[in-house]
Amino acid sequence: MRCPRTSKVTNTKNRMKISARNRPKGKFVEVIKGATTAHVRIDVGGSIVTAAITNEFVDELGLKVGGEAYAVIKASDVRQV
């Protein structure tokens, strides 16, 4: 599955609709790019949420440490470790 292009996410007139109910706001604390995939870590109220996304998407969105983000969590099974 490919992530949506930047214009679809940031365009205020045509916001992308999602059904995920859990969308906590946080800040990027780490962005580590690998060969093809990046791991981004978001601090959400003291808890860290980690996501794996493509390097291309990191570049398209200009993701940087300190930037604001929403962690969109939609899963059938989430475990706290």
C-alpha positions in Angstrom: 0.0 0.0 0.0 1.4 3.4 -1.0 1.0 6.4 1.3 -1.0 9.4 -0.1 0.9 12.3 -1.8 1.6 15.4 0.3 -1.0 17.6 -1.5 -3.8 15.3 -0.5 -2.8 15.3 3.2 -2.1 19.0 3.6 -4.7 20.6 1.3 -7.2 22.1 3.7 -10.0 22.2 1.1 -9.8 18.5 0.3 -8.6 16.8 3.5 -8.2 13.1 3.3 -10.9 11.4 5.3 -9.8 8.5 7.6 -11.8 6.3 9.9 -9.2 5.8 12.6 -10.4 7.2 15.9 -7.0 7.4 17.7 -5.0 10.4 16.4 -2.8 11.7 19.2 -0.7 14.7 18.5 3.0 14.7 19.1 6.5 15.7 17.9 9.1 13.9 15.9 12.0 12.9 18.2 13.9 10.8 15.7 13.9 10.2 11.9 16.3 7.4 10.8 16.6 6.7 7.1 17.7 3.2 6.1 18.4 1.8 2.6 14.7 2.1 1.5 12.7 2.5 4.7 12.8 5.1 7.4 11.8 4.7 11.1 10.2 7.8 12.6 9.6 8.1 16.3 6.9 10.5 17.7 6.7 11.5 21.3 3.0 11.5 22.3 2.6 12.8 25.8 5.7 10.9 27.0 5.0 7.7 25.1 6.9 6.9 21.9 5.1 5.8 18.8 7.3 4.3 16.0 6.4 4.0 12.4 8.1 2.5 9.3 7.6 4.5 6.1 9.5 4.9 2.9 12.4 7.3 2.6 10.6 8.9 -0.4 7.7 9.8 1.8 10.0 11.3 4.5 11.5 13.5 1.8 8.1 14.4 0.2 6.7 15.6 3.6 10.0 17.1 4.8 9.8 15.2 8.1 12.3 16.5 10.7 13.0 16.2 14.4 11.0 18.7 16.3 8.2 18.8 13.7 4.6 18.3 14.8 2.8 15.1 13.8 -0.3 13.1 14.4 0.1 9.4 15.0 -2.8 7.8 13.3 -3.4 4.4 15.0 -5.7 2.0 13.3 -5.3 -1.6 14.2 -7.3 -4.7 15.1 -4.8 -5.5 17.9 -2.5 -3.2 19.8 -0.4 -4.3 22.7 1.4 -2.2 25.2 4.9 -3.6 26.0 
